Amino acid sequence: MLSTPEGKIILASRSPARQSMMQSAGIRFATTTAPVDEEALREAGLAEGINGVDMATALAEAKALRVSM
């Protein structure tokens, strides 16, 4: 299994599909959920006219920030 020099990668999702993808790639990781109000972020993004790619990026960044705290 692959891992980072500093330790495991944190997958901020409990999605079985995402976990399977990481395992298939031989990546060592830990899972957790990020306390992020995804619906509120989506609604705000839609109100601002954010496209799908930018919305996915914003959600990923919000989760990463919460998990890193």
N, C-alpha and C positions, 0 to 999 in steps of 0.2 A: 504494500500500500504506500501511496505517496502522501507526504505531509509537508507542511512548511517547516523551515528550520526552527521557528519559534514555538511550534505546537500545532494543534489541530485547527482546521478551518471550521468556523461556526456557520452552519446553515440555519438562517433565521426563518425556517419554514418546517412544518411537519408534513409537507406534501409527499406522499409515497412516490410519486413520479420523480420529483426532484431528488429524493434520497436514492432511488434506484439508479438514476443517471450518475450521481456521484460515486456510488458503489461500483457501477459498471466501469467507470473510468479509473477505478483503483485509488480513489482519493479518500484519505482518512478525514473524518469530520465528526463534529458533535452537532446535535440539533437543539433548537430552542425556539420559542415563539417570541416575536417582538410585539410589545404592547403599543401598537400603532392603530389609530382609527383610520383604516384604509378607506372606508366609505366616505368619511369627511374629506380626506385628501382627494379622492376621486371627484367628489362633487365640486370642490374648490377648483380642481384642474379643469373640469368641464366648463365651469363658469368663466374661466380665463381662456378657454379655447385651446388648451394644451392637447397636442396630438398623442397618439397611443404610445409611441416610443418614449417621448418625454415623460408621460405619465408613469410608465413602467420604471423609468430611471428614478423619478421622484419617490416612488414607493420603495424601491430598493435602497435608496439613500436614507430615507426616513427609518427603515428597519435597521439598517447597518448602524446608524447613529444610536438608536435605542439599545441595541444589543451591546454596543461597545461601552456603554455607560456603566 
